[in-house]
Amino acid sequence: MINYNENFINESKHDLLNRGFLYGDSVFESIKIINNKIIFWEDHYMRLMSSMRVARIEIPDNYTPEFFKSQILNTISKVNSNFYGRVRLSVFRDGGGYYTPVSMSPNFIIHCAISEVKNYLIKNGDFKVDLFKDYYIQDNLLSNLKTNNKLINVLAGIYSNENNLDNCILLNNKKNVAEFLNGNLFIVNENKIKTPSLDSGCLKGVMRKKIIEYSKFFPEYNLEETTISPFELLSAKEIWLTNSILGIVPVTSYRNKIFTNDLAKIFIKFLNKKVTDF
């Protein structure tokens, strides 16, 4: 089910040559829904508005939190009265033009998909990762945005499949760790939790923000946003992939190193308590 500018249709049958498709002139949010509750909605909305400002997409007066919340709830109600799953809210620049747009006005699309997984959990089985070194993320502000310009991530996903990996770690142009192909990265070692700082070029992830925020409830650990070299990965006790849909995914192996997931399990339990309190 797609909500295309307040019109409910099964598939978009018009505006296929939009600027989001032609030039990646688009920003979006991937949002988890639990029992019709929009998880971390305020954070998603604020990031969407911030991304639109950076991308110089006009923000209409009616693009309020209440407006988009009602549009999301109306959309998922067309699928299931008790919805569990994910929503993608995409905003792309309207109008024509080539690289230079002729309009700054936006259009939006809301797409939803049901999930069998209701809460955050740690799946059994291996989660094997390695570095992706064919191309590098640039360490600038644009890399922090969740945009349609994700070709490096797509190629990293293909590389993962070709090499029997579950995911890949992306590096920035300075050869430091930036993120996973579909989420942020955290490492745990002794009493320290580290994640690449935003000036590394990593995504300004909502789940990344929540883990940084919630780390204050774990005073025995010091969380640091910093530069992480690939060499530090092998000395870590735990490595996490984080995003809004999956929560925390602990890595089981990188190269020849096997990792634990003790803190990840505790943090997942804490996350589930937080989202049920909504």
Helices and strands as residue ranges (DSSP letters): E 2-4, E 7-9, H 19-23, E 26-34, E 37-38, H 41-54, H 65-77, E 85-93, E 106-114, E 128-137, G 141-144, H 151-162, E 167-172, E 177-180, E 184-189, E 192-196, G 198-200, H 206-214, G 215-217, E 222-226, H 230-233, E 238-243, E 247-250, E 253-254, E 257-258, H 262-276
